[in-house]
Amino acid sequence: MVEDIGTVIRKGFGTWTRNLNLCVPFILEMITALIFFVLALLLFTLIFVAPLVSQQNIDPSSITQNDMLNIMESALSESIWVLVSGGVVLFLLYTLVQSFLAAGAIGMAKEASEKGNTSISDMLLSGKMNFFNLFLTNILVYLLALSGLVFLIPGIISIGDLTVFLSNPENALESASLLLAGLFIWIVYIILLSIIFLLVDYALVIDGLDPLTAIEKGISFILSNKFPALVMWFLVVGISVFLNLIGEAASYVDLISQIWSFGEFILSTIVIQPLITVWLTRFYLDRKGRNLYSFEDYQLH
């Protein structure tokens, strides 16, 4: 007999409270993101900004905001394809590392759900076994999301020359409406993708599948469990929306906003992301008929 969503949430919460090391992959992911951000900023400064500052004989200690804007504009206009290529390379490297950590997190959640406990070695083993297939899957999902840009093409074409667009209010309104309609369709398309791909990563890691088989099995799983899967999706999205609403409310007071920004960061990394991973892992395992560890049954016996 499958567990209802309330049971998945309750028992998943119990699994998380007894395995607080589940936050390790997400802490490492946060550190990785920070390292790549600093690396990208450093490379951009050394390769593009520093030579332009030297060429224009600008004193770095007295550089103004206008000087920096001019330097940025020159760097973008002269080396746009180099910047894009470098950005893509760094993004792919980051996605590769992130895929290892995500696979490790799901592997830890699987072990904790089935056996009652997990360790860092489970993260390393699961990450090593599944990171490349998960990396390929993530790239495919990104490409599918970007393909939704096609919905913006009619609006962009209708706008044409910006000068003509701005000088003709009637046509401007029609073109803007068409562009907004395309943007709306793209957003709906991305939402649908996020629903049908909700458990693809979990199918890949838990069942050890290749990317195409994982996509097939993940989508099939969603279609076979439409209502509970949609509830889980709303739960995941709802938590994010709730945190954002609190952040918006806190933004009106500087001190509270700063405290909440730090608190949300810690809460998301240490609590929310590991907990969501455990919930989705348990939901997938339970609907697949796998034996799950229950702390409640253990305490009764």
N, C-alpha and C positions, 0 to 999 in steps of 0.2 A: 504493500500500500504506500503510495507516494505521500510525501509530506505536503501540507498546505503551506502557503507563503508565510503565514504567521509562525509556523513551526520552523521553517527554514531560517527565518530572521532570528528567532529566539535561540535555537541551537547553534546557529552560526555565530551569534554574539558570545555564547558560552565557549565556543572553540577559540574565538579571538582572545577572550580574557585569559585563557590558559596558555596562549601562545603569543605573547606580546612581541616575540622576535619576528613576527610576520611583518613588522614595519621596516625591517632592515633593508629589503630591496628598494623600498620607496625613499628611504633616507639616502641610499647610494645613488638613486636616480636623481634626486634633488642636487646632490653634490656634483654628479656628472653634468647636469644642465648648467650649473654655475661655472664649472671648469670650461665647458665649451663656449659659454658666453664670454668669459674673460679671454679665452684663446682667440675667439673671433675678433673681439675688440682690439686685442694686442696686435694681431696680424694686420688688421685694417689700418691701425695707426702707423705701424712700422713700414708697411709696403706702400700705402697710398698717401697718408697725411704727412708723415715726416719728410718725404722728398718734396712735396708741394710747399711745405713751410720753408724748407731750405732754398728752393728755387725763388720764392717770392721775398726772401730776406726778412721774414717775420720773426720777431723775438718771441719764442714760445712762452716766456714768462709774462708777456704783456699782450697776448693774443685776445682779441675782442670777439664778441658773439658774431658780428658781421664778418670778421676774418674767417671764423670757423665755418660759417654758412657758405662763404665763397669757396673755401677749400673743399667742403663736402660736395658742392655743386660741380667743381672741376673734376673731382675724383669720380663722381657718378657719370659725368658726360664723357670723360676720356677713357674710363676703364669699366664700363658697365658690364660687358660680357665676362671680364675677368672676375668682377665681383660676384656676378650671378653664378659662374662656374665654381668659384671658391665656396660660395654659400651652399650650393648643392652638395659639394664634397663633404663639407662639415656637417650638413644635415644628414647625409647618408651614414656618416661615421657615428653621429649621435644616435640615430635610429637603430643602428646595429648594437650599440651598447645598451640602449633602452630595451631592445628586444630580448637581450640576454637577461636583464633584470626582471622584465615582465614575465618571461617564461619561468624564471626562478621563483617569483612571487606566487604564480599559479601552482607550481610544483609544491611549494611549501604549504599552500592552502589545501591542496589535495591530500598530502600526507597528514596534516592536522585533522582534516575532516574524516579520513578513513581510519587513522590509527590513534588519534587523540593528541598527538604531539608532533612537532617538527623541529628541524635544526637547520643551521646555515648550510650544512653539507647537502641537504635536499635542494636548496636553492642553487648551489653550484652544479649539481648533477642535472637537474631539470633544465637549467640555463644552457649548459653545454650540449645537451641532447636536442634542444628545440629552438635555439636562438636563431639559426639561419633560416629555417622554415618560417618562423614567426616574422623575421625581418622581411622576407619576400612577401608574406601576407600583408604586412603593414604598408609596404610600398604599393602593392596592388590596390589596397583600400584608399590610399592617398590619391592615386591616379584616378580611381573611380570618382572620388569626391571632386577632384579638379576638372573632370570631364563635364561636370555640371555647369562649367563656365559657358558651355554652348548655349545655355538658356539666356545669357546676356548679349549674345551676338546680335539678335534683331534690334535691341535697344541701342547698342553701340553704333550699328550701321545707320539707324534712323537719325541719330544725333549728327553724324558726319562731321563737318567743319564746325568747331566750337564757336567761331565768330558768327557764322550764319545762325547757329543754334540759339545764341544769346540775343541776336538782333530780331528774331521772329518769335514773340511770346507764344503765339498759338501753336506753332510747330514744336516749340520747346516743351510745352505742356504735354503734347501727344508723345513726343520722344521720351520724355522723362517718365511718363506713365508706363510706356512699353518697357523701359529699362527697370523700373521698380517691379513690374509684373514678372520679368525674367529673374530678378533677384529673389522675389518671393518663391517662385517655383524652384530655384536652386536651393533655398533654405529648406523647403519641404522635401526635396530630393535627398539632402544630407541627413535630415531627420529620419527618413525611411531607411537610408543606408545604416545609420547608427542602430536602428531597431533590428534589422535583419542580420547585421553583423555582430550583434551584442555578444554572442557566445562562440564566435568563430575561433578566437584566440584560445578559449577554454577547451574546445573540441580538439584543437591542434595539439596543445600541450598534454592534456589529460589522456587522450587516446593515441598520442604519438603519430599524428597524421602529417602528410605533406600539404602544402598550401591549398591546392585545388580541392583535394578530398576534404580538408578541414572546412573550406567555404561551403562545399556541398552538404556536409554533415551538420555544420552549424546552422545553415539556413533551414535545412530539413527539420532540425530540432525546434527551431522557432516556430515553424509552420505547424508542427505537431503539438506545440504547447502555446498556442497563440495568446490566450488570456493571461495565464500566469507569467509568461515571458514579458508581456506588455506591462504587467504590474511591476515586475522587477525593473524594467526600463524606466518606468515613472518614478520608482523609488530612487534609482541612481540619479536621474535628472533632477528630481525634486530636492534631494539633498544639496546638490550644487546650486540650484536656484535659491533655496532657503539661505545658504551661506552668503550668496551674493546680495540678497535683500538685506541681511544684517549688515553687510559691508556698506551698502548704500545708506542705510539709516545712520551708521556710525560715522560716515564721511562728513556729516555736518558739524562735528566737534573734533578738532585736530587731535587732541590727546587721545580721545576714545578711538579715533580712526587709526592712529599709530599702534595702539595696544591691540586692537582687533586685527589689524593686518598681520602682526606677528602671531597672535593667537590662532587666526585662521590657518596660517601657514603650518604651524605645529599641529593643529587639529587635523588638517587634511592629510599631512604626511604620516603621522603616527597612528591616527585613529580611523578616519573616514576611508582612505584608499585601501588599507589592509582589510577593513571590515567588509567593504563592498566586494573585494576579491574573494573573501571567504563565503559570503552570501551567494555570489554567482557560481562559485565552484561547487558548493553544496547543492544548489538548485540543479546544476547540470548532472552531478553524480547521482542524486536522488532520482531524477527522471530517467536516468539510464539504468536504474535498478542495482546500483552498487551498494555494498554494505557500508554504512556510515557509523562512526563511533558516536555514542551518546553518553555524555557525562551524567545525564539524568538517570539513565538505566544503570550505569555503573554505581551511582550512589545508592540506588534502591537495593541493588544486590549486595 
